[in-house]
């Protein structure tokens, strides 16, 4: 009986987060390498066409962003820590573009799964914006929205863990070069 309660409690600590940082290959690798991340996948979110293909998303007509779904153990890594990685792994001031990748599918976005995630995401954006402003950089253009009612469509199998299958593959990430300010110890 006690083991059953522990199992239920452990599964209750798992949460999911959705992040778009441009091309999803490099972002997925950054997240899957973090302690406390249990699973990652890549897919499409935020558009209008049901079950879009990669080819359709690349045209920009579907409105989807390339997204990484991150399942994480809250007792080992906080949502705040995931956000800190998110902000610094790409350039959130670049509208619909990351480096040479251009189009709405490469936009910066956070889709939150709880009201608490939403508040944490907005607060983290404000903190990072202050640091960027102090460094003379532009405004953050990241969209922060609730994931409620927004389907996540799993990308094709060849995109899943792409950089694990292709270690020398295109990572495709640019960044501002500005670290997220350290707030101390992270869960």
C-alpha positions in Angstrom: 0.0 0.0 0.0 2.8 2.4 0.9 4.6 1.7 -2.4 1.4 2.5 -4.3 1.1 5.9 -2.7 4.7 6.6 -3.5 4.1 5.7 -7.2 1.1 7.9 -7.3 3.0 10.8 -5.7 5.9 10.4 -8.0 3.7 10.6 -11.1 1.9 13.6 -9.7 5.3 15.5 -9.7 5.6 15.1 -13.5 4.7 18.2 -15.4 4.8 19.1 -19.1 6.1 22.3 -20.7 6.1 23.5 -24.3 8.8 25.7 -25.7 9.5 27.1 -29.2 13.0 28.4 -29.9 13.4 28.2 -33.6 14.4 24.9 -35.1 13.4 22.2 -32.6 16.4 19.8 -33.0 18.9 21.8 -30.9 16.3 22.8 -28.3 15.2 19.3 -27.8 18.8 18.2 -27.1 19.4 21.0 -24.7 16.3 20.0 -22.7 16.8 16.2 -22.8 20.3 16.7 -21.3 19.0 18.5 -18.2 18.7 16.6 -15.0 15.1 16.1 -14.0 13.8 16.0 -17.6 12.1 12.7 -18.1 11.1 12.9 -21.7 11.2 15.2 -24.7 9.5 15.2 -28.1 9.2 17.6 -30.9 6.1 18.7 -32.7 3.9 21.5 -33.9 1.7 23.8 -32.0 -0.2 27.1 -32.3 -1.4 26.9 -35.9 -4.7 26.3 -37.6 -4.3 23.1 -39.7 -5.0 19.8 -37.9 -2.2 17.1 -38.1 0.2 19.3 -40.1 3.2 17.7 -41.8 6.7 19.2 -41.6 6.5 20.2 -45.2 3.2 22.1 -44.5 4.6 23.8 -41.4 7.7 24.9 -43.4 5.5 26.8 -45.9 4.2 29.0 -43.0 0.6 28.6 -44.1 -0.4 26.4 -41.1 0.7 29.0 -38.5 2.4 26.3 -36.3 5.6 26.8 -34.5 8.2 24.1 -34.2 7.8 23.1 -30.5 9.6 21.0 -27.9 7.4 19.2 -25.3 9.3 18.6 -22.1 8.1 16.2 -19.4 9.9 16.9 -16.2 10.1 15.9 -12.6 9.3 18.9 -10.5 11.2 17.4 -7.5 14.4 17.5 -9.6 14.1 20.5 -11.9 11.9 23.5 -11.6 9.8 25.1 -14.3 11.8 28.3 -13.6 15.1 26.4 -14.4 13.6 25.2 -17.7 12.7 28.8 -18.5 16.2 30.0 -17.7 17.5 27.5 -20.2 14.8 28.5 -22.7 15.7 32.3 -22.5 19.4 31.7 -23.0 19.3 29.0 -25.7 17.9 31.3 -28.4 17.4 35.0 -29.2 13.9 35.9 -27.9 14.2 39.4 -29.4 14.2 38.0 -33.0 10.7 38.0 -34.5 10.0 34.8 -36.6 13.7 34.1 -37.1 16.6 32.4 -35.4 19.8 32.8 -37.2 19.3 31.8 -40.8 16.0 30.1 -40.0 13.3 32.5 -41.1 9.5 32.1 -40.9 6.7 32.0 -38.3 7.4 28.3 -37.6 10.7 29.6 -36.0 9.1 32.0 -33.6 9.8 32.2 -29.9 6.9 30.9 -27.8 6.0 29.4 -24.5 2.7 27.5 -24.1 1.9 27.0 -20.5 -0.1 24.1 -19.0 -1.1 25.7 -15.7 -1.9 29.2 -14.4 1.3 28.9 -12.2 3.4 28.2 -15.3 1.9 31.3 -17.0 2.8 33.6 -14.1 6.3 32.1 -13.8 6.9 32.5 -17.5 5.7 36.1 -17.6 7.8 37.0 -14.5 10.9 35.2 -16.0 10.4 37.2 -19.2 10.3 40.4 -17.3 13.5 39.6 -15.4 15.3 38.6 -18.6 14.0 41.7 -20.4 15.6 43.9 -17.7 18.9 42.3 -18.2 18.6 42.6 -22.0 17.6 46.2 -21.8 20.6 47.0 -19.5 22.8 45.4 -22.2 21.2 47.6 -24.9 19.3 44.8 -26.6 15.8 44.9 -28.1 12.5 43.9 -26.6 11.5 40.3 -26.2 9.0 39.2 -28.8 8.2 35.7 -27.3 4.5 34.8 -27.2 3.4 33.4 -23.9 0.0 31.7 -24.1 -2.0 29.0 -22.3 -1.8 25.6 -24.0 -5.4 25.0 -23.0 -7.3 24.0 -26.2 -4.1 24.2 -28.3 -3.3 20.8 -29.8 0.3 19.5 -29.8 0.9 17.5 -33.0 3.9 15.1 -32.8 6.4 15.7 -35.6 7.5 12.9 -37.8 9.7 10.1 -36.3 12.8 11.2 -38.1 12.7 14.6 -36.2 12.5 12.9 -32.8 15.8 13.1 -31.0 17.3 14.1 -34.4 20.7 15.2 -33.0 21.0 11.9 -31.1 20.5 10.1 -34.5 22.7 12.6 -36.3 25.3 13.9 -33.8 26.9 16.2 -36.4 23.5 17.5 -37.5 22.5 21.2 -37.7 21.9 22.6 -34.2 20.6 25.9 -35.6 20.6 28.0 -32.5 21.6 31.6 -32.1 21.4 33.5 -28.8 21.8 37.0 -27.3 24.9 35.8 -25.5 23.4 37.2 -22.3 23.0 34.8 -19.4 19.8 34.6 -17.3 20.6 36.2 -13.9 21.3 33.6 -11.3 18.8 33.6 -8.5 20.7 31.0 -6.4 19.9 27.3 -6.0 17.4 25.7 -8.4 15.3 22.7 -7.6 
